[in-house]
């Protein structure tokens, strides 16, 4: 298994990207990661672009820039899933894009709808522990 630094730099094998895909045309995507051996899943979202305000040398105002996010190498924000990927490698997981979204609002709505419709808080099949930081899995 590759060391952590190498694993984080490896491109994530996202499935279901259209042939004519251009990230410039989209705000972000919702995804499903499945651990192949156990069938456990995680649903999440990721933006393609982030807006930053950077200091410019010799200027008092900051400059607004739009930068591409780390979506190509992104694995998940879920700590349990990150540990499993580090332990078992990328080969043990299926990375699927379940929706491309034109706006962040649409992406947020789609993720929340997907989480509730699949009943992730009531099922042990999902690694999601909460929805919107407001609704939590019962322990």
N, C-alpha and C positions, 0 to 999 in steps of 0.2 A: 504494500500500500504506500502511495506517495506521502511525503511529509505534509503537514498542514499548509504551509505556504504554497506548495505546489498544487494541492487540492483546491485551494481558494482561487488560484489563477486559471484552473482548467475551465474551459467553456462548458457550460451546462448543456446537455443534449435535449433542448426543448423540442418536443414533438408538436405537430399540428400548426406549424408556421406556414402561411400561404407561400406559394412559389414567388409571387411578386411582392413579398413583404418588404416594407421600408419603415423603420421605426419613426421617421420624421412625420409620418401620417397618423400616428397614434399617440395617446397619452400614456397608456399602460396596458397591463393584461392581468387576468385572473388565471390561477394555475392550480393544478392538482399534482401532488407528489405522492407516489405509492411505493411503499416498501414491498418488493416483489415476494419475498419469502413469507411474510406474515399477512400481507394484504392491508396493513394499516396505512392510512392516508392522512394528508394534510392539505388544506385548501388555503390559499393566500392570494395576495395581489402584489404587483410590482410596477413602479413607474419607469418609463423610458428616459425621462428628462427631469433634471432638477435645476431650479433657478437659484443662483447664488449672487451675492453682492461682494465683489472683491475689491480690495484696496488697490489704488493705482498710485504708483510712486510720483510724488510731486503734486498730487491733487488732494483736495479735501473731501471730495465726494467719492463714494464708491461706484464702481461700474457694475451694471447688471449683466450677467452672462448666463446662458443656458448651456448646461453640460449634460452629456449622455451619462446615465446612471450605470451601475455595474450589473445590469440585467443579464448580460451575456455570461457572467461567471457566478451569478446569484444562485444560492442553494436554498435558503429559507432564513427566516428570522427566528424560527422555533428552535430553542436550545436542545430539546430532546432529539429532534430530527437532525440537527447539525452534528450531534454526537454520534448518531447512527451512521450518517454519511461518512464521518471521519473514520469510524471503526470499520465499516464494511465497503467503503469505496462507492463510486458513482454507479458501478455496474449492477448493484443490488437494488436500484431504484428506477422508476419510470417517471420522467418529468414531462407533464402535458400542459399545454396552454389550452384553457377551456373557454377563453374569450378575450378578444382584443377590443379596446375601448377608446373612443375618440376624446373623452373628457375624464377628468379625475372623479367627478361626481358620478358618472355612469359606472366607472370601475368600482367605486366604493359601494354603490347600490348593488351591482352584480355580485360582488363578493358576499355581502351581507345576505342577500336573497339566497345564494347558493348554500351558505352555512346553515341558515334556518330551514330551507327546504330539505336538506339532507339530514337534518336532526343531529348535527355533529356533537352537541352538548349531551345528548342522551345516549350516544353510541361510543363503545370502547374501540371501534374501528378507526376513529379519527383522533389525531394527536392535538387538534385544536382545543385549547383549554378555555377560551372565552370568545365572545363576539363583541366587538367594539369596546372592549375593556369594561363592559357594563353587565353582560350576561355571562355567568361562569358555569363550568361543569361542576356538578355536585361531587364532593369527595367522599 
